[in-house]
Amino acid sequence: MIENSWTLTLIAVALLAIIGVIFFRFTGRKQPDLQLSQKERMFSSVLEKAVGGQYQIFCKVPMSDVLEANPELSERSQRKALKPVRSKVLDYLVCRAGNHEIVCAVELDDHSFDKKRFKKQDLFLEEICQQAFLPLLRVAPQNGYNLVEIIERFERTIAPAPPADAPVYRSKYRLDVKKRYQPQLEVESLSNETDRTALQEHS
């Protein structure tokens, strides 16, 4: 009986492993690391004050939850268009409180190591956000932040862009920003009272 139980247990574990491999292979989804570093925690409290109560901040958001492929593409082409962002995560996503309308992305550029690799990632993020018309605010980590400066930079980031002199042609990424953010995975929100307490402890 004991041997049979162990055999059934091993079979069940093997089946779960196979199902997991198949799921991640076809969806490309993986659980983002929700643990914020000390620098990210420190900046989070500043960012929350800067954006004000009319906005809600989400941390470590998968880019595939924020961007979508052009609906005019075929299903196969849509999967191909989303492939570059499936494993990428935004540090913060700012949405309107209540309806989760996407406002902008925020990146804390902590490049204290492996600068060459991060420079390549920065260029990728800049390009894809620009082509998808997703406003992006980049901030370098500091020991102390000027709240007024962060507020001004945030307001400039989300301000409507002036009309372009020439049409913008997107040649590389055929992605658009979603109108509203609907979390597909468990993502930390700074509006949660527990997170507010945690942020205060780290500030």
C-alpha positions, 0 to 999 in steps of 0.5 A, a space after each residue: 500500500 505504501 509503495 502504491 501511494 508513493 508511486 501515485 504521488 510521483 506520478 501526480 508530481 510528474 504530471 503537474 510538472 509537465 502541465 507547468 512546462 506546457 503552460 509557460 511554453 505556450 503563454 510565456 507568462 511567469 510570476 514576477 518578483 513582487 519583492 521590492 528592494 530597499 531602494 524601490 521601497 524608499 522611492 515608492 513612498 515618494 512616488 505615492 505622494 507625488 501622484 496624489 490620491 486620484 491615482 493608484 500605483 501597481 508594482 512589478 507589473 508584467 508588460 504583457 498586462 499593459 500592452 496588447 498586439 494590434 487587433 488588425 494582426 492575425 492571431 499568429 502575428 499577435 503572439 509574435 508581437 507580444 513575444 518581446 515583452 512576455 518576460 519583461 516587468 515594469 517597476 511601477 504602473 500608475 493608473 487612475 483610481 477607481 477605473 484603473 485607466 492606464 496613465 504611465 509607467 515609471 522605472 527606477 533606473 538602478 544600474 549600479 552593476 552590469 551597465 552594458 546589459 541595462 543600457 540595452 534594456 533601457 533602449 528597448 523599454 524606451 523604444 517600445 513605450 514610445 511606439 506603443 504611446 505609453 508615457 514613461 517616467 525614468 528616475 535615478 535612485 537617490 538617497 533623498 528625493 525632491 518631492 516637488 521635482 518628482 511631481 513636476 516630472 510626473 505632470 510633464 510625463 502625463 501631459 498631452 503631447 503636442 501634435 506631431 508635424 509628421 505622422 509616426 510610423 511604428 515599424 518594429 513593434 506593433 503594440 498598443 497600450 491597453 486602456 485599462 489595467 486588469 491584473 492577471 497575476 497577483 500584483 502589489 498595489 501601494 493603495 493597500 493599507 498594509 503596504 502603506 504601513 510597510 512603506 512608512 517603516 522603510 522610510 
